[in-house]
Amino acid sequence: MLSVSTKEISTEHRLLMDEQSLKFFQENLQHSRAATSNIAQLIIESRVDISLLQEPYTVNNKIAGIPKSMRTYVCGEGRRRAAIIISNNNVDATLISQLSNEDCVVMEIHHKEKKFFISGLVL
């Protein structure tokens, strides 16, 4: 018989992991008004830090339904089909406009002592 032991992670360790990690969300909204309207509530309820959105619903080339408390990053002058939404104020983000356009958003992210790059794009 094989014996397997499991080690319980302490609450303190879980809290530390939560403070240092980021929660990501990615979704193609297929230009749906309803899906785009509901996305902000999902981000809040799920405590998502960074959202990569494709094909959001737009009005006058602006994403509809995202509250001003969330930072929205898009690029280009035409119909914007890619966006990155930052809802965590502890995340520093810089749009890399040289690599971004209506279909692709590239960002440099700084969180705690970590630095990395993310990209949201439509193929």
PEVEN-V501580 format. One record per backbone hydrogen bond with DSSP energy under -1.0 kcal/mol. CO is the residue of the C=O (numbers start at 1). NH is the residue of the N-H. E is the energy in kcal/mol with one decimal. If there is no record, write none. Layout:
CO/NH/E
CO/NH/E
//
This chain:
10/14/-2.2
11/15/-2.4
12/16/-2.0
13/17/-2.4
14/18/-2.4
15/19/-2.2
16/20/-1.5
17/21/-1.5
23/49/-2.3
23/50/-2.0
25/52/-3.3
27/54/-2.4
29/32/-2.3
32/36/-2.2
33/37/-2.3
34/38/-2.1
35/39/-1.0
38/42/-1.9
39/43/-2.5
40/44/-2.2
41/45/-2.8
42/46/-2.4
43/48/-2.2
49/87/-2.5
50/25/-1.8
51/85/-2.6
52/27/-2.1
53/83/-2.4
54/29/-3.0
55/31/-3.7
57/64/-2.1
59/62/-1.2
62/59/-2.9
67/70/-1.8
71/86/-2.8
73/84/-2.0
81/55/-3.1
83/53/-2.9
84/73/-2.7
85/51/-2.8
86/71/-2.6
88/91/-1.6
92/110/-2.8
94/108/-2.5
95/97/-1.1
96/99/-1.4
102/81/-2.4
102/82/-1.0
103/122/-2.5
104/101/-2.9
105/120/-2.4
106/96/-3.0
107/118/-2.2
108/94/-2.2
109/116/-2.2
110/92/-2.7
111/114/-2.7
114/111/-2.2
116/109/-3.5
118/107/-2.7
120/105/-2.9
//
